[in-house]
């Protein structure tokens, strides 16, 4: 369904951010994209959604295809119409609108006016806390409620592929588990493909089928999520566990990263 083929991304005609990134998301699949800060994960999502163009970024080599059609030269609004929706990091909402008005914004590119109310009820079914907040101004809801709202707003567009950027960011462990449970339910019920950018490697590998690991603008490791969970490099760097199951200090983990054993 979605494929990135050896893409290169440059900002402001000077800064090379992505260096030959290739990945695939098949229909109905959850794929995780892991990596530390600055690895290029968010830039990868913006290359797919077309938002690079709003930040002086450009795909300068390779190509991106969705449903067999090239989209890396397509405007963001047209990419949305094709069925790709990006959920931005940090739960970005229209704070002056109510919760329900925010949800309706997600349906603005749909050609059918009918079914919006039915879909709204479906969203409330996934996120029951939003039912009691529908008339509240969104600027006054909590971080967890914001995350529910932005995912719900994306679902209102009936996406074929969702790009989720750090859905666990700033949330408590209990809310993180709940959000990831709902993401899995959405994937199963809606049959939407999901490309999940996440630093919580444990949760991302738990719900995804396949995963890629990025470092400094390159994919350095990929494979089925079940296999990566048992990979010693993933355990030691991303899960912070040594070979004997003891948690290492941050300093030691950073030293391990510099060794880049998986590249040898």
N, C-alpha and C positions, 0 to 999 in steps of 0.2 A: 504493500500500500504506500508507505512512505520510505524513501531511500535518499541518503546523502552519499554522493559519490565523489570522494577525494576533494572535498571543498576547501577552499582557502578564503579567509575573510581578512580584509584590511580596513582599518578605520582611518579616515582623513587622508587617504592615499599614502599613508606613512607607516602606521602601526599594524604589524602582522599579528593577528590574534589566533586564528585557526590555521593549522598547517596540515592539510591533507586529511581531513576528518571524513570517515565513511561509517555509516551505520544504517540499520534497517529496522522498521517497525511493521510487522505484518498485521493484517486485519484482525481486530479483536484481541490484540496482544498488549500486555503491559511490559514496557521496556524501561529499565532504570539507567540513568546516566549519572555516574558517581564521580567525585573528584573534589579536591580542596578548593578554597577560595582562589580565584584567578585562573582556574584550569581551563576556562572557556565554555563552561556548561550553559550559562545564560545566553552567551553569544550564539551558541549553536541553536537554541530555541528561537532567538530573534532572526537568525538566518532563515529558519523554516517559515516563521510567521510573517516575514517581510518587514518587521519593525526595525531592522538594521538601517533602513533608509531614513528613518527619523533621527538617527544618531550619527550620520555621516559614515556609516559602515556599508560595505559592499562585498558580495561574493565575487571574487576576482578569478577564481579557477574552480573547475569541477562543476557539478550541477546538483540540483535537488528536484526529485520527482515525487508526485503524489498521484496515485491512481494511474500511473503510466504517463503523466503529463508534467512537463517541466514547469516549475513554479518560482525559481529563484530570481526571475526577472519580472515577477508579477507584483502588483500593488497589494498592500496589506488588506484593504477592504475586499478585494477580489479573492484573496486567499481565505478570508473568513467565509465568503459565500461558497467556496469549494468545500468547506467543512472542517477547516483547521482553526482551532481556538486556543490561544495562549492565555493561561492564568498566571498573571504576573506575581512575582515574589512580593511578600509583605501585605497581602490582602488589600490591594488598591481598589477603593470604591468611590462612588460619588457621595461624599459625606453630607451634602445638603439635601439629598433625596432620601425618601423613606426606604426601608428594606424592600418593600414590594415594588416600588418604582425602580430600584436598582435591578431587580430581577427582570422587569419588563424591558429594560435597556438591552438585555441579552437577546431579545427576540427581534430587534430592530431590522436585522438583515433577512429575516424570514419572509418569504413571499406570501405565506398564508397567515391571515389574521386569526383564522379559526384555530382552535387547539391550544391557544396561549394559556387560557384559564386552566385547561386540563393539565397542561405541562406544569403550570404553577403549583397545582395540587400535588403533582408527582414530586416536585422539588421539596415541598414541605414534608412529603413522606420520607425523603432521605434525611432531611434536616429538621426534625420536629421543633427544636428551640426557635426557629425562625417564624413559626406560626404565631407565637405570642409577641413577636417583634415587628410584624409586617407593617404597622403604621408608625413605627418609631423612626426618627431621623437617624440615618446610618452612622453619622459621626459619633454617636453615643453608645455604640455597641462594643462588646469586648473583642479581643484579638481572635479568639476561637470562633466567635460568631461572624466576624469579618471573613475568616477563611471559609466557613460554610457558605456565606453569601457569594463570594467570588466564584466558588466552584458551582454553586447553584445557578448563578448568572450565566456561566459558560454553558451549562446544560440546556438553558433556555434556547440556545441557538441550534440545538440538536446536532452536536458535532460528530463528525466521523472520526476525528483524531483530536485528542486533548493534549496540550503541552502544559504540564504542571511544573511550576518553578518553586521549589522549596515549600511545599504545603505545610511542613512541620515547623517552620521558622517562628520562633518566639512563643511556641505553645507548650503547655505543661505535658508531662509524659502521658497522663490520662487522656487529654485531648488529642495527642498525637496518635495514640492507639485507635481512638474513635474515628478520626479523620481517615486514617489508612484503611480501617474496616469499611468505611463508606466508599472510598475510592475503589476498593475491590468489588463491592456490591454494584457500583455504577458500571464497572467494566463487564460484569457478568450479566446485568439486566439490560443495559443499553447496547451492548456489543461494540462500544466505542474503543478504538485503539488509544493507548495512553503512553506518552513519552514523559517519564517522571525524572526530573532533576532533583536530587536530594543528597544532603550530607549525612542524614541518618541512614547509614548503609545497612544497618541491621533490619530496619523496617522496610527499606526499599527492596532489599533482596528477598524479604519474606513474601511480598505480594507480587513481585515481578516474575516473568518467565525467563527473561534474558537481560543481561546487563553489560554496559560498557564503562570502562574506567578511563577518565581523561586526566592528563597532566600537561601543563604548559602548552595548551592548544592542540594536543595530539591524543588519539586513542591509544593507550598503551596496553590494554588488556580487555578482553571480552569473552563471554561464554554464558551458558545457562546459569541462572541465578543459584540453583542448588549446588552447582559445582563451585561457583565463586565463593559461596559461604564457607566452603571447606578449604579454600586456597590459603596457604600460609601467609602470602603477601597481604591479602585482604584482611585476614585476621589480625596481623601484626600492625598494619598501618591504619586501616579504616575502623577496625573494631578494637584496637588498642590492646590486643592480647598477644603474649609471647607464645612460643612453641609449647610451653608447659602449662599454658592457660592462666598465666599471671599477667595482670594489667601492668603495662609499662608506663613510665613517666612520659609527659609530653616531650621533654627534651630528647629522650631516647627514640621516640617515634619519629620526631623530626630528623634525627640522625639517620634513622632507617630509610626515610624517604630519599635522602640525598644519595644513598647507596644505589637506589633504583635496581634492585636485584632482578626484577621481572624484565628489565631491558637487556640483561646480559646474556 
